[in-house]
């Protein structure tokens, strides 16, 4: 029986590289690509099948920042599948990143240069906006849309006799100092991306606490510093050109510079082969690359307080209840 793998944000970057690597590991998989742009998704699907004709590759349209889209996608998935073995919660945004030039050049010529490039700590702010559902876009895309998707797909995920895995794309940029239980959507701050990734780490811990006994396990991954469309938008192209020799040199001193999407998926592929029961819910699994380009996985204990994780989870449940009422009202109004 084919294993079924659902991947959000599968048409580019880390998601696309993950699709290619998983099929190289097991060409009998059923991959379901969950994407906003169905044109790109169809093109990727055709390309994957051309290379792996024995696999099964399907698509489903979903915009995780749009709750109605999430509900529709979940309904379609429940009609197609009886279970999902793996769900890679990979889709994410970092809108309009603004570089703190002063902090950048100060760090560039300091002993913190490796840490700065590895985590972007103190370097980036983002201009967030509000979605049609009244949510902060970064929070909705990176956290809440995926949370609703999981809640809707529970019948396909919770089978105690045969565990399913949730695997989140998190970040080294996930910092406790940028998250607040009083402002879980980061409406008042300037680093919604960092806040959303810390929220992802919190949610991961709570999901394990609530669902392990039902056969659902969750893990978080950091792909490292990967050069994708998301990161290329931070600096002008000529600046990246100037920095690349330095970045390649830093790989000999720090393992976080995976640089390519292929390398960045190392930990995500590694988790595909692990028994979920053996994994530590308080551990973040990190893709790493040596200066000579060899990939491996390292681990990091997360700076997570389990009480805070539970409070955050309860806040999400309250927000879920609220948005379900609004979504029903919208549907009734449209009909």
KEKE-3310 file (N, C-alpha, C; in steps of 0.2 Angstrom, whole numbers, plus 5000, padded with zeros to 4 digits):
npx = (5004:5003:5012:5005:5009:5007:5011:5013:5015:5023:5027:5039:5056:5060:5050:5048:5061:5060:5050:5056:5067:5060:5054:5065:5069:5059:5050:5037:5028:5013:5012:5005:5002:5000:4995:4995:4995:4988:4992:5007:5008:5003:5012:5024:5020:5018:5032:5038:5032:5037:5050:5048:5039:5032:5027:5014:5007:4998:4987:4981:4972:4976:4976:4984:4983:4970:4956:4944:4948:4956:4947:4940:4950:4953:4941:4940:4952:4948:4938:4946:4956:4959:4968:4982:4999:5011:5012:5019:5021:5025:5023:5025:5028:5038:5035:5039:5053:5063:5079:5090:5101:5112:5114:5117:5130:5137:5137:5144:5157:5161:5163:5152:5147:5145:5134:5125:5123:5118:5106:5099:5097:5090:5091:5081:5065:5048:5034:5019:5002:4983:4973:4958:4951:4953:4964:4982:4993:5005:5005:4993:4997:5009:5006:4992:4983:4988:4986:4972:4970:4976:4967:4955:4959:4960:4953:4960:4972:4974:4977:4979:4985:4994:5005:5004:5014:5017:5027:5035:5041:5052:5063:5079:5077:5067:5062:5060:5059:5053:5040:5023:5011:5000:4999:4997:4997:5006:5003:5007:5021:5037:5043:5036:5038:5048:5041:5030:5037:5042:5030:5026:5035:5030:5017:5020:5025:5013:5004:5010:5008:4994:4990:4998:4994:4984:4990:4996:5010:5022:5034:5048:5058:5073:5078:5090:5101:5095:5096:5083:5069:5063:5073:5082:5075:5078:5090:5097:5102:5115:5122:5121:5129:5141:5142:5143:5155:5160:5150:5151:5164:5161:5155:5164:5165:5153:5139:5126:5124:5117:5112:5107:5091:5090:5100:5095:5083:5088:5085:5072:5070:5077:5068:5058:5061:5061:5055:5041:5038:5050:5056:5060:5049:5053:5064:5073:5075:5089:5094:5111:5126:5143:5158:5163:5152:5145:5130:5121:5112:5108:5104:5094:5090:5074:5070:5058:5044:5033:5021:5018:5017:5005:4996:4996:4991:4978:4973:4973:4963:4952:4952:4950:4937:4930:4933:4927:4913:4912:4916:4905:4895:4898:4897:4884:4879:4884:4877)
npy = (4994:5011:5024:5039:5056:5073:5089:5105:5121:5116:5119:5126:5131:5125:5115:5110:5104:5095:5086:5080:5074:5065:5056:5051:5043:5034:5028:5024:5031:5041:5057:5072:5087:5102:5117:5135:5141:5133:5131:5131:5120:5110:5109:5106:5093:5086:5086:5079:5066:5062:5059:5050:5038:5027:5032:5041:5056:5069:5084:5098:5112:5125:5139:5144:5155:5159:5155:5149:5143:5134:5126:5121:5113:5104:5097:5091:5083:5074:5067:5061:5053:5040:5040:5049:5048:5056:5073:5087:5103:5116:5127:5145:5163:5177:5193:5207:5210:5220:5226:5229:5240:5246:5237:5226:5229:5232:5219:5212:5215:5209:5198:5191:5187:5175:5170:5179:5178:5165:5165:5177:5186:5201:5207:5208:5215:5215:5220:5217:5212:5213:5199:5194:5187:5194:5191:5192:5192:5184:5176:5169:5162:5155:5149:5148:5144:5132:5125:5124:5116:5104:5101:5099:5088:5078:5065:5058:5057:5052:5038:5025:5013:5014:5025:5043:5057:5074:5087:5101:5115:5125:5137:5144:5157:5158:5165:5167:5179:5187:5183:5183:5179:5187:5193:5185:5185:5194:5208:5220:5220:5220:5209:5198:5186:5179:5178:5170:5158:5154:5152:5141:5131:5130:5126:5113:5106:5106:5099:5086:5083:5082:5073:5061:5049:5046:5042:5052:5061:5075:5085:5097:5106:5114:5121:5127:5140:5145:5149:5155:5161:5168:5172:5179:5191:5199:5207:5217:5210:5212:5214:5201:5194:5200:5195:5181:5174:5176:5170:5156:5154:5154:5143:5133:5136:5136:5125:5129:5134:5129:5133:5128:5123:5109:5104:5110:5102:5091:5087:5085:5075:5065:5063:5057:5044:5040:5032:5039:5038:5038:5050:5066:5078:5090:5094:5102:5098:5099:5104:5102:5107:5103:5112:5106:5102:5091:5083:5083:5079:5088:5092:5102:5108:5115:5131:5131:5133:5122:5125:5137:5133:5125:5135:5143:5134:5133:5146:5146:5136:5144:5154:5147:5143:5155:5159:5149:5152:5164:5160:5152:5161:5169:5160:5157:5170:5171:5162)
npz = (5000:4995:5003:5009:5006:5011:5006:5009:5000:4989:4977:4974:4980:4996:4997:4984:4982:4992:4987:4976:4982:4991:4982:4976:4987:4989:4976:4975:4982:4986:4982:4987:4981:4989:4985:4981:4968:4955:4942:4942:4951:4943:4933:4940:4945:4933:4929:4940:4939:4926:4929:4939:4935:4942:4953:4962:4959:4964:4965:4976:4978:4989:4999:5012:5020:5019:5026:5021:5009:5015:5022:5011:5004:5014:5015:5002:5002:5012:5005:4995:5002:5014:5024:5029:5029:5031:5034:5028:5034:5026:5019:5019:5023:5022:5022:5013:5018:5028:5029:5043:5041:5049:5059:5052:5045:5057:5063:5053:5054:5066:5080:5080:5067:5061:5069:5066:5052:5052:5060:5057:5067:5075:5063:5053:5049:5046:5036:5040:5035:5036:5033:5023:5032:5044:5051:5055:5042:5041:5053:5050:5038:5041:5053:5058:5048:5044:5056:5057:5046:5050:5061:5054:5046:5055:5056:5046:5051:5064:5069:5080:5078:5067:5066:5061:5054:5057:5050:5053:5045:5052:5060:5063:5067:5075:5089:5106:5112:5103:5104:5111:5122:5124:5113:5101:5087:5084:5081:5086:5084:5075:5070:5063:5057:5064:5076:5072:5069:5081:5087:5080:5085:5098:5096:5090:5101:5109:5101:5101:5114:5115:5105:5104:5109:5101:5090:5082:5078:5080:5073:5072:5060:5055:5040:5039:5033:5018:5001:4993:4984:4994:5003:4994:4992:5002:5001:4988:4972:4968:4980:4986:4977:4980:4993:4993:4992:5005:5012:5008:5013:5026:5029:5032:5046:5052:5052:5048:5035:5023:5011:4997:4992:4991:5000:5011:5014:5021:5035:5034:5026:5033:5044:5038:5038:5051:5066:5073:5086:5093:5093:5100:5107:5111:5104:5090:5074:5064:5048:5041:5034:5029:5026:5014:5008:5012:5018:5034:5049:5063:5081:5091:5107:5111:5116:5125:5135:5142:5149:5143:5130:5131:5135:5123:5114:5119:5117:5103:5100:5105:5096:5084:5086:5086:5072:5065:5067:5061:5048:5044:5045:5034:5023:5023:5020:5007:5001)
capx = (5000:5007:5012:5003:5012:5004:5016:5011:5021:5027:5029:5045:5060:5061:5044:5049:5066:5058:5046:5061:5071:5056:5053:5071:5070:5053:5046:5030:5024:5008:5013:4999:5005:4995:4998:4990:4995:4987:4996:5013:5007:5002:5018:5028:5017:5020:5039:5040:5030:5041:5056:5046:5033:5029:5024:5007:5007:4991:4987:4975:4973:4975:4980:4984:4981:4963:4952:4939:4952:4959:4941:4938:4955:4952:4935:4942:4957:4944:4935:4951:4960:4957:4973:4988:5005:5015:5010:5024:5018:5030:5021:5027:5030:5041:5033:5042:5058:5067:5086:5093:5108:5117:5115:5121:5137:5140:5138:5148:5164:5161:5164:5145:5146:5142:5128:5121:5120:5114:5099:5097:5094:5091:5093:5075:5059:5043:5028:5013:4995:4978:4969:4951:4948:4954:4970:4988:4994:5011:5002:4988:5000:5014:5004:4985:4980:4990:4983:4965:4971:4977:4961:4950:4961:4961:4951:4965:4979:4974:4976:4984:4988:4998:5006:5005:5018:5017:5033:5034:5047:5053:5068:5083:5075:5062:5065:5056:5059:5048:5033:5020:5004:4996:4999:5000:4997:5011:5000:5011:5028:5040:5046:5031:5041:5051:5036:5027:5041:5042:5023:5026:5038:5025:5011:5022:5025:5006:5001:5012:5005:4987:4988:5002:4990:4979:4994:4999:5016:5024:5042:5050:5064:5076:5082:5097:5101:5094:5095:5077:5066:5061:5079:5084:5071:5080:5095:5098:5106:5122:5124:5121:5135:5147:5143:5143:5162:5160:5145:5154:5169:5158:5152:5169:5165:5146:5135:5119:5124:5115:5112:5103:5085:5091:5103:5090:5078:5091:5082:5065:5070:5079:5063:5054:5064:5062:5049:5040:5038:5057:5058:5059:5045:5057:5070:5072:5080:5092:5098:5117:5131:5150:5162:5164:5146:5142:5124:5119:5107:5110:5098:5094:5084:5071:5069:5051:5041:5027:5015:5017:5014:4998:4991:4995:4986:4971:4972:4972:4956:4947:4952:4947:4930:4928:4933:4922:4907:4912:4916:4898:4891:4900:4894:4876:4877:4885:4872)
capy = (5000:5017:5029:5046:5062:5079:5094:5112:5125:5111:5120:5129:5131:5119:5111:5106:5100:5089:5082:5077:5069:5059:5051:5047:5038:5029:5030:5021:5036:5045:5064:5076:5094:5107:5124:5141:5141:5127:5131:5129:5114:5105:5108:5102:5086:5082:5085:5073:5060:5061:5057:5044:5036:5023:5036:5044:5063:5073:5091:5101:5119:5128:5145:5143:5161:5160:5150:5146:5139:5128:5121:5117:5109:5098:5093:5087:5078:5068:5063:5057:5048:5037:5042:5053:5046:5062:5080:5092:5109:5119:5134:5151:5169:5183:5198:5214:5210:5226:5225:5234:5241:5247:5231:5221:5231:5231:5212:5209:5215:5208:5191:5188:5187:5168:5169:5184:5175:5159:5166:5184:5189:5208:5210:5209:5217:5214:5224:5213:5215:5209:5195:5195:5184:5198:5189:5195:5187:5180:5171:5165:5158:5151:5145:5146:5140:5125:5122:5123:5111:5098:5100:5097:5082:5073:5058:5055:5057:5049:5030:5023:5007:5016:5033:5048:5062:5081:5089:5108:5119:5131:5141:5146:5163:5157:5168:5168:5186:5190:5180:5185:5176:5193:5196:5179:5186:5199:5214:5226:5220:5221:5203:5193:5180:5176:5176:5164:5152:5152:5149:5134:5127:5129:5122:5107:5103:5105:5094:5080:5082:5080:5068:5056:5043:5044:5040:5057:5064:5081:5087:5104:5106:5120:5119:5131:5146:5143:5154:5155:5168:5172:5176:5184:5197:5203:5211:5218:5205:5214:5213:5194:5193:5202:5192:5174:5171:5176:5165:5150:5153:5153:5136:5129:5137:5135:5121:5131:5137:5124:5137:5126:5119:5101:5103:5112:5097:5085:5085:5083:5068:5061:5062:5053:5037:5039:5030:5045:5037:5038:5057:5070:5083:5097:5094:5104:5094:5105:5102:5105:5106:5105:5116:5103:5101:5085:5085:5078:5081:5089:5093:5108:5108:5121:5136:5131:5131:5118:5128:5142:5130:5123:5141:5145:5129:5134:5152:5144:5133:5149:5158:5143:5143:5161:5160:5145:5155:5169:5157:5149:5167:5171:5155:5158:5176:5171:5157)
capz = (5000:4995:5008:5006:5009:5009:5006:5008:4998:4986:4970:4974:4986:5000:4996:4978:4983:4996:4983:4972:4987:4994:4977:4975:4992:4988:4970:4975:4986:4983:4984:4986:4982:4991:4982:4979:4961:4952:4936:4944:4954:4938:4930:4945:4945:4927:4929:4945:4936:4921:4932:4943:4932:4946:4959:4960:4961:4963:4968:4979:4979:4995:5001:5020:5023:5017:5029:5017:5005:5019:5023:5005:5003:5019:5012:4996:5004:5015:5000:4992:5006:5020:5029:5027:5033:5032:5032:5028:5034:5024:5016:5023:5020:5025:5017:5013:5023:5028:5033:5047:5038:5054:5063:5047:5045:5063:5064:5048:5056:5073:5081:5079:5060:5060:5072:5062:5046:5054:5063:5055:5074:5075:5056:5049:5051:5040:5035:5039:5034:5038:5028:5023:5038:5049:5054:5053:5036:5043:5057:5046:5033:5044:5059:5060:5042:5045:5062:5055:5041:5054:5064:5049:5044:5061:5054:5042:5054:5070:5069:5085:5076:5062:5067:5056:5056:5055:5050:5052:5043:5057:5058:5068:5068:5080:5095:5112:5114:5098:5104:5117:5123:5124:5106:5097:5080:5083:5078:5088:5083:5068:5067:5063:5055:5070:5081:5069:5069:5088:5088:5077:5089:5104:5094:5090:5108:5112:5097:5104:5121:5115:5100:5103:5111:5096:5084:5078:5081:5077:5074:5069:5057:5052:5034:5038:5028:5011:4996:4989:4982:5000:5005:4989:4992:5008:4998:4981:4969:4968:4987:4987:4973:4984:5000:4992:4994:5012:5015:5006:5018:5033:5029:5036:5053:5054:5048:5046:5029:5019:5005:4992:4994:4991:5006:5017:5015:5024:5041:5033:5023:5038:5048:5034:5039:5058:5070:5076:5094:5096:5093:5106:5105:5113:5100:5083:5070:5059:5042:5041:5028:5030:5021:5008:5005:5015:5022:5039:5053:5070:5085:5096:5112:5110:5122:5125:5141:5141:5151:5138:5124:5132:5134:5116:5111:5121:5113:5096:5100:5106:5090:5079:5087:5083:5065:5062:5067:5055:5041:5043:5043:5027:5019:5023:5017:5000:4998)
cpx = (5004:5006:5009:5006:5009:5010:5013:5017:5025:5029:5036:5049:5061:5056:5046:5055:5065:5054:5051:5065:5067:5055:5059:5072:5065:5049:5040:5026:5018:5009:5007:5002:5000:4998:4993:4989:4994:4991:5003:5013:5007:5008:5023:5026:5019:5028:5041:5038:5034:5047:5054:5040:5029:5026:5017:5008:5001:4992:4981:4977:4971:4979:4979:4983:4974:4959:4947:4942:4954:4953:4939:4943:4954:4946:4937:4947:4953:4940:4940:4954:4957:4962:4979:4994:5010:5012:5016:5021:5024:5029:5022:5029:5034:5040:5037:5048:5062:5074:5088:5100:5113:5119:5119:5128:5141:5142:5143:5155:5165:5162:5157:5143:5142:5135:5123:5118:5116:5107:5096:5094:5096:5092:5086:5069:5054:5037:5022:5007:4990:4974:4962:4947:4949:4960:4976:4991:5000:5008:4997:4991:5005:5011:4996:4981:4982:4987:4976:4965:4972:4970:4956:4952:4962:4959:4956:4971:4979:4972:4981:4988:4994:5000:5006:5010:5017:5024:5033:5041:5047:5059:5073:5081:5069:5064:5059:5054:5054:5041:5030:5013:4999:4995:5001:5001:5003:5009:5004:5018:5030:5043:5041:5033:5044:5046:5032:5030:5042:5035:5022:5029:5034:5020:5014:5022:5018:5003:5003:5009:4997:4985:4993:4999:4986:4983:4996:5005:5018:5031:5043:5057:5066:5080:5089:5096:5101:5093:5089:5075:5064:5068:5082:5081:5074:5085:5095:5103:5113:5126:5125:5128:5141:5148:5144:5150:5163:5156:5148:5160:5167:5156:5158:5169:5158:5142:5128:5119:5123:5115:5107:5097:5086:5095:5099:5085:5081:5087:5075:5065:5072:5073:5058:5055:5063:5055:5047:5039:5045:5059:5056:5055:5048:5063:5068:5077:5083:5096:5105:5122:5138:5152:5163:5158:5142:5136:5124:5114:5110:5104:5100:5089:5081:5070:5061:5049:5034:5021:5013:5014:5007:4993:4991:4990:4979:4969:4970:4965:4951:4946:4949:4939:4927:4928:4928:4915:4907:4912:4909:4894:4892:4897:4887:4875:4878:4880:4865)
cpy = (5006:5021:5036:5052:5068:5084:5101:5116:5121:5113:5124:5128:5124:5113:5107:5102:5094:5084:5077:5072:5063:5054:5048:5042:5033:5031:5027:5026:5039:5052:5068:5083:5099:5114:5129:5141:5135:5126:5128:5122:5108:5104:5104:5095:5083:5081:5079:5067:5058:5057:5050:5042:5031:5026:5038:5051:5067:5080:5093:5108:5121:5134:5145:5149:5163:5154:5146:5141:5133:5123:5117:5112:5103:5094:5088:5082:5072:5064:5059:5051:5046:5038:5045:5050:5051:5068:5085:5099:5114:5126:5140:5157:5173:5189:5204:5214:5216:5224:5231:5235:5242:5241:5226:5223:5230:5224:5209:5210:5214:5200:5187:5187:5180:5168:5174:5181:5169:5160:5173:5188:5197:5211:5212:5211:5216:5218:5219:5216:5210:5205:5197:5192:5188:5196:5192:5189:5182:5174:5167:5160:5153:5146:5143:5142:5133:5121:5120:5117:5104:5096:5097:5090:5076:5066:5054:5054:5053:5042:5027:5017:5008:5023:5037:5053:5069:5083:5096:5111:5125:5134:5143:5153:5163:5159:5169:5175:5190:5187:5182:5182:5181:5195:5190:5180:5191:5205:5220:5226:5221:5215:5198:5186:5176:5173:5170:5158:5149:5149:5142:5129:5125:5125:5114:5103:5101:5099:5087:5078:5079:5075:5062:5049:5041:5042:5046:5061:5070:5082:5094:5103:5113:5118:5123:5137:5144:5149:5153:5161:5172:5176:5181:5191:5202:5209:5212:5212:5206:5213:5205:5192:5194:5197:5184:5171:5171:5170:5158:5149:5151:5146:5131:5131:5136:5130:5123:5133:5132:5126:5134:5122:5112:5100:5104:5106:5091:5082:5082:5076:5063:5059:5057:5045:5035:5036:5036:5044:5038:5045:5061:5077:5090:5098:5097:5101:5099:5102:5106:5103:5108:5109:5113:5100:5094:5087:5080:5082:5082:5091:5099:5107:5115:5125:5136:5129:5128:5121:5133:5139:5128:5129:5143:5141:5131:5141:5150:5141:5139:5153:5154:5143:5149:5162:5155:5148:5160:5166:5154:5155:5169:5167:5156:5165:5175:5166:5161)
cpz = (5000:5001:5005:5010:5006:5010:5005:5005:4993:4979:4969:4980:4989:4998:4989:4979:4987:4992:4979:4976:4989:4988:4975:4981:4991:4982:4970:4979:4982:4986:4982:4987:4983:4990:4981:4972:4957:4945:4937:4947:4949:4934:4934:4945:4939:4927:4934:4942:4930:4923:4936:4941:4937:4952:4957:4963:4959:4966:4971:4980:4986:4996:5009:5023:5022:5020:5025:5012:5009:5021:5017:5003:5008:5017:5007:4998:5008:5011:4996:4995:5012:5026:5026:5032:5035:5030:5033:5028:5033:5021:5021:5020:5025:5021:5018:5018:5023:5032:5037:5045:5043:5057:5058:5046:5051:5065:5059:5050:5063:5074:5081:5072:5059:5062:5068:5056:5047:5056:5060:5062:5074:5068:5052:5052:5045:5041:5034:5037:5036:5032:5028:5029:5044:5053:5051:5048:5038:5048:5054:5042:5037:5050:5058:5054:5043:5051:5060:5050:5045:5058:5060:5046:5049:5059:5050:5045:5061:5070:5074:5082:5070:5062:5061:5059:5053:5056:5048:5049:5048:5055:5064:5071:5073:5087:5100:5113:5109:5099:5111:5117:5123:5117:5101:5090:5078:5079:5080:5087:5076:5066:5067:5061:5060:5075:5079:5070:5076:5090:5086:5082:5096:5102:5093:5096:5110:5108:5099:5110:5120:5110:5100:5104:5106:5089:5080:5082:5077:5078:5070:5066:5055:5046:5034:5034:5021:5007:4992:4987:4989:5003:5000:4989:4998:5005:4991:4978:4969:4975:4988:4983:4977:4990:4999:4994:5001:5015:5013:5011:5025:5034:5032:5043:5056:5050:5046:5039:5023:5011:4999:4995:4995:4998:5012:5018:5019:5030:5039:5030:5028:5042:5045:5036:5047:5061:5074:5084:5097:5096:5099:5104:5107:5109:5093:5079:5064:5053:5042:5036:5030:5025:5014:5005:5007:5019:5028:5044:5060:5074:5089:5101:5111:5116:5123:5133:5140:5143:5146:5132:5125:5132:5127:5113:5113:5117:5106:5095:5101:5099:5084:5080:5085:5076:5062:5062:5061:5048:5039:5041:5036:5022:5018:5019:5009:4997:4998)
residu = (UNK:UNK:UNK:UNK:UNK:UNK:UNK:UNK:UNK:UNK:UNK:UNK:UNK:UNK:UNK:UNK:UNK:UNK:UNK:UNK:UNK:UNK:UNK:UNK:UNK:UNK:UNK:UNK:UNK:UNK:UNK:UNK:UNK:UNK:UNK:UNK:UNK:UNK:UNK:UNK:UNK:UNK:UNK:UNK:UNK:UNK:UNK:UNK:UNK:UNK:UNK:UNK:UNK:UNK:UNK:UNK:UNK:UNK:UNK:UNK:UNK:UNK:UNK:UNK:UNK:UNK:UNK:UNK:UNK:UNK:UNK:UNK:UNK:UNK:UNK:UNK:UNK:UNK:UNK:UNK:UNK:UNK:UNK:UNK:UNK:UNK:UNK:UNK:UNK:UNK:UNK:UNK:UNK:UNK:UNK:UNK:UNK:UNK:UNK:UNK:UNK:UNK:UNK:UNK:UNK:UNK:UNK:UNK:UNK:UNK:UNK:UNK:UNK:UNK:UNK:UNK:UNK:UNK:UNK:UNK:UNK:UNK:UNK:UNK:UNK:UNK:UNK:UNK:UNK:UNK:UNK:UNK:UNK:UNK:UNK:UNK:UNK:UNK:UNK:UNK:UNK:UNK:UNK:UNK:UNK:UNK:UNK:UNK:UNK:UNK:UNK:UNK:UNK:UNK:UNK:UNK:UNK:UNK:UNK:UNK:UNK:UNK:UNK:UNK:UNK:UNK:UNK:UNK:UNK:UNK:UNK:UNK:UNK:UNK:UNK:UNK:UNK:UNK:UNK:UNK:UNK:UNK:UNK:UNK:UNK:UNK:UNK:UNK:UNK:UNK:UNK:UNK:UNK:UNK:UNK:UNK:UNK:UNK:UNK:UNK:UNK:UNK:UNK:UNK:UNK:UNK:UNK:UNK:UNK:UNK:UNK:UNK:UNK:UNK:UNK:UNK:UNK:UNK:UNK:UNK:UNK:UNK:UNK:UNK:UNK:UNK:UNK:UNK:UNK:UNK:UNK:UNK:UNK:UNK:UNK:UNK:UNK:UNK:UNK:UNK:UNK:UNK:UNK:UNK:UNK:UNK:UNK:UNK:UNK:UNK:UNK:UNK:UNK:UNK:UNK:UNK:UNK:UNK:UNK:UNK:UNK:UNK:UNK:UNK:UNK:UNK:UNK:UNK:UNK:UNK:UNK:UNK:UNK:UNK:UNK:UNK:UNK:UNK:UNK:UNK:UNK:UNK:UNK:UNK:UNK:UNK:UNK:UNK:UNK:UNK:UNK:UNK:UNK:UNK:UNK:UNK:UNK:UNK:UNK:UNK:UNK:UNK:UNK:UNK:UNK:UNK:UNK:UNK:UNK:UNK:UNK:UNK:UNK:UNK:UNK:UNK:UNK:UNK:UNK:UNK:UNK:UNK:UNK:UNK:UNK:UNK:UNK:UNK:UNK:UNK:UNK:UNK:UNK:UNK:UNK)
# end
